[in-house]
Amino acid sequence: IRNESLRITSAGPYLIEYFAGPLRLLDVTDRTGPTVVSRVEGIFPTAIAAWPFVYARSEAAELMIYDFTKPTNPIRVPATDVAGSWLLLKTEGNVLAALDVPPEGAGTLWLFDITNREKPQRRGSWTNVYQGTPIEMRGNFVFIGNAGTLEILDISNLAQPRKAGEWSTGFLPGPA
C-alpha cells in the first residue's frame, strides 16, 4: 500500500484504503490486525473522505459519492452537477476541490460546496491548472503548485476565488 492510498476519516476508528483497486473501509481499533468492514468494487485512482461520505474518482474519471453512514453497507449516492475528468480531489470543511485536466494542456480546479454531502453544488473555478499539479487546502485558502509557481487562492467566496498571492519556486511540476 502506498502512502497516498490511505485516507483517515474524520470520525470513528476507520481508514479508507484505495489505490487502483476497490475502496475498502478498514477498522483499525486493533492496531495489530485491522479488519475489512466493507468494500466497494471498482478501480478508484483517487478518493477523499468527508465522513461519512467518500468522494472517489472512478477508472472512467467519474466522481462517485458513497455514503458510509452504515459502515458495513455503503450506499452510492447519485451525483449531480459533477461531470468532469477528475484527477485529484481534496476536501477542507464544506469545500470539495476537484481538478479536471484534459490529457493535453491546462485544466480547471472546480470548487464544490458540500454542506449537503449528498448533493455537491458547483460554486466556482480556477483555470490554467496543469496535470500533476500538487494542491493543498487550509481553511479558506487553496495552495496550487503550478508551473514553477506556488499560487495561493482565497476561496472565502467560493463563487469568486481570487489570487491572494504567489511565489515563484522554479521547482514545482507543471507543463514542460
HELIX and SHEET records of a PDB file:
HELIX    1   1 ASN A    3  SER A    5  5                                   3    
SHEET    1   A 4 LEU A   6  ILE A   8  0                                        
SHEET    2   A 4 TYR A  14  GLU A  17 -1                                        
SHEET    3   A 4 LEU A  23  ASP A  27 -1                                        
SHEET    4   A 4 THR A  35  VAL A  40 -1                                        
SHEET    1   B 4 THR A  46  ALA A  50  0                                        
SHEET    2   B 4 PHE A  53  ARG A  57 -1                                        
SHEET    3   B 4 LEU A  63  ASP A  67 -1                                        
SHEET    4   B 4 ILE A  75  VAL A  77 -1                                        
SHEET    1   C 4 TRP A  86  GLU A  92  0                                        
SHEET    2   C 4 VAL A  95  ASP A 100 -1                                        
SHEET    3   C 4 ALA A 106  ASP A 113 -1                                        
SHEET    4   C 4 GLN A 121  TYR A 130 -1                                        
SHEET    1   D 4 ILE A 135  ARG A 138  0                                        
SHEET    2   D 4 PHE A 141  ASN A 146 -1                                        
SHEET    3   D 4 THR A 149  ASP A 154 -1                                        
SHEET    4   D 4 ARG A 162  SER A 168 -1                                        
END                                                                             
